[in-house]
Amino acid sequence: MRRYLLPITLLASAACAPTAVQSVSPARADASPALALPGMDSVAGPLALRVEYPEEGAVVDARDSSFLFGSVGNGRASLTVNGQPVRVWPNGAWLGWVALPQDSVMRFDMVAVNAGDTARVIRTVRRPRRFAVPARGAWVDTTSFSPTGTVRWPRDEFLALGVRAAPRSDVSLWAGDTLLVRFAPDTRLEDVAWGIRAFDRDTGKLRRQPPADRYVGRIRGRALTSGDSTLVLRVINGTDSVRVSWPLDLAIADSAPATVVLDDDPDQRGGTDGITVGRAMRGGTYTWFWPAGTRAVSDAQIGGDLRLDLAPGVHAWIPAAEAVALPGIPRPEAVVGSLTLTSDSDRVVLRIPLSDRVPFQVTESGRRLQLVLYDAVSDANWVRYGSSADPLVSAIAWSQDDPRGVLLTVDLARPVWGYRTRYDHGDLLLEIHRPPVLDQRHPFRNLLIVVDPGHPPVGATGPTGLRERDANLAIALKLRDLLSHAGARIVMTRTTDSAVDLYPRTHLADSLGADLLISIHNNALPDGVNPFTNNGTSVFYNHPQSIPLAHAVDSALVRSLGVRDLGVGRGDLALVRPTWMPSILTEGLFIMLPEQEAALRSDPGQLLYARGVFNGLEQFLQSRAAGLE
């Protein structure tokens, strides 16, 4: 019996079996429209074999096939990867789709030849732990323990446990000689990688089975600790077995949940600078956005994640570091007072008196905004529309029959352009962005548009080394000139190669009260997605008011660039999260494809991209000016 097993050692091989290499011309590999992009220059320089991706020692997160790309310095050179030919483009770029061996260490031997000269690069990369095949017998992947660390959990609620271990094993958790949990094989289907879901059109990759090496269990009603090394996972596989300490300290949550305040706000201003984001599941997508000073109830914690109890059956997860405990303070229960609407040149403001700053959520659909106030009751005796009714607001109503709390509904005469929330002392303000006045013949006149050249930091790189951030900036500057010439006021988030973090970009657009936010990007695929069959143009949004804009720009980009239309998608991306204005993020071309990288290097290609965005914006604004919502 082995009584130890740290993170499992996977089978490694210094030499890999020859891999099949696919290097298909995009013109033959897909059914996209004929490219409208400018042609590619031929390069006849000295032989110089470079591998842009993957880097030495990288983890290639793919099961059976993935891509490699780089350049050879001469468009007449030939290239092989593990003995198999890979296409070289006239500018010296190369891109190959390769079959991956099952070894946990993969070796790629690349040889370029031109006019008697030879260059060779050997690149070694690793497979993810979950894709490797470990040795037979009993084993445990100690990096797969879930959960670990400090956990506070309600006594009457089951806590789910999960672990990866040898298939067809007896798996159990013990405290000394006491059996706590007997694990069962996880019958859920294997997860599909996010990149496959987002980009791959091959539905065959969605066929999957429950993983044989994943086990689940659950426990409730007791505290556990690994501090005395008595909390042990046992795995028995035939005559082999292993015991591993599970690093878990489980405490029972108090019967009375703790009240916390999010990003304490001593000035009671609740501005948009301090926003706490809530997620419906740990590590999930953003669902709630709360200003500093919001008070809520925490009923559980796993590591650095705090769970908030919003309403019966409704929980939100937030970073524990963004909450401050309020000992002795009872559960927040807000009373909603009478509502007041005021008008300004660029907005209308609904003032909502609250006796406590409870969590809330705003949802939009067409010409309606709805605000749910959790743990609230309404005492709104009246709704004051002001001395003269604002033409933007059709009606305001509230109801108490929603099980979550008070539901406020604001019906508008025009489609939602934008909104935001903030606290003003004890009142919650719902600010509604008044749609700009548009001239159908001159739709850009006097509009304030923030143009964001995506990255740096990070960003993708093409086969010949073109950095996405450089291409994005060149396109954005051309777009700025087109928009300025059409009468718009333009603010750039950057005009040089300087790194700008995400928050300052979105904060700039929000603080200026911009009418539109456009973020320029170019795409690259995650490991395991075939670039020859899954490239094209796409535009992303986050909030419904941005959907018409996203569709207009996507269609115009496809017409301008002549590439396949991957369509519009909702994305949890920082640059499209602002709610004050329609905001989109464009992914016009795939910088990893040689033809598209070459176009992004050229002035004509950059201008095609910029004109596509400009034409889409113009179409959207003209439709709004004509009342064709």
Helices and strands as residue ranges (DSSP letters): E 21-22, H 26-29, E 50-53, E 65-71, E 78-81, E 84-86, E 93-99, E 105-114, E 117-126, G 129-131, E 140-146, E 149-153, E 159-165, E 170-175, E 178-182, E 184-185, H 194-199, G 203-206, E 214-219, E 231-237, E 240-245, E 248-252, E 258-262, E 275-279, E 286-291, E 295-302, E 305-311, E 314-319, G 320-322, E 323-325, E 334-336, E 339-343, E 347-353, E 360-365, E 368-374, E 376-378, E 383-384, E 393-402, E 405-412, E 419-424, E 427-433, E 448-453, H 468-485, E 489-492, H 502-512, E 516-523, E 537-541, G 544-546, H 547-561, E 565-570, G 574-576, E 583-590, H 594-601, H 603-625
